[in-house]
Amino acid sequence: MLLVQQAAGAAIATAVILAAGEGAPNDRAIVFSVLAGIAGAIALGAFYRALAVGTMSIVAPISASGVTLPVAVGIAGGDRPSALQAAGLAVTVLGVLLASREVHEGEAPEGARRSIGLALIAAVGFGAYFSLSDQAADESVLWLVLIARIAAIAVLTPIVLAARTSLRLSPRDGRALVFVGAVDLAATGLYGLANTEGLLSIVAVVGALYPVATVLLARFVLHERLRGAQTAGVVLAFTGVAAVAAGG
């Protein structure tokens, strides 16, 4: 469960902050961390649900298209993309459209159509997280990841209670969720650290290459198959993201 994952990440982040003895961030960093946490919770919730009802190798690249938001924010803030990056953005959008196209045509299942909508919600959420966390990372990456998770927990808890979802987990599931929480914490922490060293418009795109691993796992572990247009869309989405990164 997402709530348990976020709680595990918060516990680990708290321990690291206490060990490091890092002082509290300023009010501005706290506000942006909270907003980033809310955006991240919405994005992860939509992403996981999309994976549950749709095809992983379609959902992943569509969710990665949210990178266009931090790129736009970076450009507005003074970043200047190269011609290759501009072309990469266009290719990414085309890839998303192709990856979605065949799912909506013919007798496609309702679940597949829902997964596309959820993946697009996840894309906006991830893009918002990338943009907002950049504002807080310069102050403190450790506090960013902790406050973001506390905000996510505050959003998710009433949803879980309203849905009357059981929090009972088997030891195996509990260990798996703690592991996922730790990996998620490390990934977002490294992303925040990268933002303190590089341009938002570049770091965000490189970070958005995560679907490569997702699609490969879907192909070789879950044995998912794609149709012709979907395969072309996935390839174009990856190519576009890679082009934006390479054009920096």
N, C-alpha and C positions, 0 to 999 in steps of 0.2 A: 504493500500500500504506500501511496505517495506520502501520506502523513507520517508514517513510521520512518520512511527514508529521510524525510526532511528533519525529523527529530533526531535521528542518528547523526546526521551531518551537523546539526546544531550542537549536540553534545561533544562531538570531536572538536569542532571549532572553539567551543568554550574552553576545553582543556588546553588547546594550543595557545589561546590568548592568555590564559592564566599562567602557563609555563613561560611565555615570552614576556609577560609583564607589560604589555602594550597598553598605553593610555587610551581613554575613550576618544572617539572622533568628534569633530565639530557638528553643529546642528545641520548644516547643509549636507554633509556626507551621510548623516543619519536619514534625512528625508529621502535622498536619492537611493539609499540602500533599501529602505522600506518599499519604495515604489518598484525598485528592481525585483525585490522578493515577491511582490504581488504579481508582477508580470511573469516572473519565472514560474510561479505556482500555476497560473492559468495555462501557460505554455506547456508545462509538463503534463498537467491533467489532460489537456486536449490531445497531446501527442500520444500518451499512453492509451487513451481511449481509442484514438484513431488506429493504433497498432492492434488493438483488440478486435476491432470490427472490420479492418481493411487489410491490405497487403503491405507488408513492411517495406518492400523495395519501392513502392509508390509513395507511401507516406513520408519516408525519410527525406528524399530529395525535395519534396514539396515544402516540408517544414523548414528546410535549409534556405528556402527562398526569402525568408524573413531577413536575411542579411542585407537586402536592399535598403531597409530602414536605417541601420547604423551607417551605411555608406552615404545615404542622403544627409544624415545628420553631420557626418564628418565633412562632407562637401560644404554644407552650410556653415560649418565652423572654420572653414579655410583649407581643408584638404582638397587637392586637385588630382582627380583620377586621370590616368593616361588614356590614350585612345584604345589600348588593349583592354583596360578595365571597363570602359564604357561599352565596348563590344561584348565583353563578358557578361555584363548585367543584362543586355538584350538577349543573349543566348540563354541565360538562366531562366528568364521569363518564358521564352519559347519552349524550353525544356519542361517547365512546369505545366504549360498548356497541353503539350503533347502527352505527358505522363497522365494527365487527367482525362484527356479526350475520349479514349476508348472505353474508359470506365463508365462514362455517362451515356454512351450510345448503346443501341440495341436492347438486349435483355439483361443489362448489368444489374447485379443485386443491389438492394437498397443499402445494405451495409457498406458496399464499396463507395456509393455516392456520399454517404455520411462521413466516411473516412476522409474524403477529399476536403469537405468543409471543416472537419476537425483539424486536419493537417494545416489548412490555411490559417485557422485561429492560432494554432501552435506557432506558425511562422511569424505572425504579428507579435505574439507574446515573446518569442525568442528575440526578435528584432528590438523590441522595447527593452528587454533585459540587457541586451548588448549595449544599447545606447545609454540607459540609465546607470548601469554599473560603471561605465567609463567615468561618470561624473564623481563617483564615490571612491574609486580605486586609488586615485592619487593621494587621498587622505590616509586610508588604511585598507589593504586588501583583506586582512584577517577580520576586521570589524564588518567589512562589506559582506563577506560570506556568512557571518554569524547573524547579523541583523536581517539580511535577506531571508534566511531560513526561519527566523522568529516571525517575520511578517507572513511568510508562507504558512507556517503553522497556525497563525491567527486566522488566516483565510480558510484553511482546510478544516480546522476543528469543527466549526458549526455545521459545515457541509456534511462531514462524517456523522455527526450527532443527529442531524435532521434525517439523514438517510438510514439511520440506525444500523450502520455497518459494524459488524463485529471486529474488534481489534485483537481477537485471539489468533495467535499464529503458532504454527508448529516450530520447533527449534530450528529445523532446516530453513523454513521460510524467513524466520527471524534473522538468522545469520546471513542469508542472501540479501535481505533488505539493508542490513547494517553495512554489508560490503558495497552495495550499490550507493548507499548514502556517502560512504567514504570516497568512492571513486568520483561521484558527482561533486563532492566538496573539493577534491583535488583538481578536477577539471575547471570548475568555476574560479578557483583560487589562482590557477595558472593563467587563466584567461584575464583575470583582473590584473595580475602582475604584468602580463604582456601589454596591457593597455597603458601601463605606466611608462613603458619603454617605446611604444610605437604608435602609429596613427590608428585611430578608431576604424577608419574605412578599410584599412588593410588587415588589422588584427581580427576584426569581426568576420571577414570573409575567410581567412585561414581557419578560424575556429569553426566556421560553418561547413568544413569538409568532413565533419563527423559522419554524414550518411554513407560515406564510402565503406566504413566498417560495418554499418548497419545493413547495407544492401548485400555485401559479401556474406555476412552471417545468414541473411535471409535466403540467399541462394544455396549455400553449402550446408547449412544446418536445418533450415525449414523446408528446403527444396522448392521454393516458390518459383513459378514460371511467369514470364511477362509476355504480352502480345507485342507485335512489331512496333506499333506507334509508341507504346509504353516504354519499350526498351530504348528507342531513339530518344524519347523524352528524358529518361533517366541519364543517358549518356550526355545529352546536351546540358542538362542541369549541372552535372559534375564538371563538364568542360567549361561552362560559363563561370562557375565558382573558382575553378583553378585559374582561368584567364584573369579574373579580377585580382587574384592573389599574385600571379606572376607579373602583372603589369605595374606593380608598385615600385 
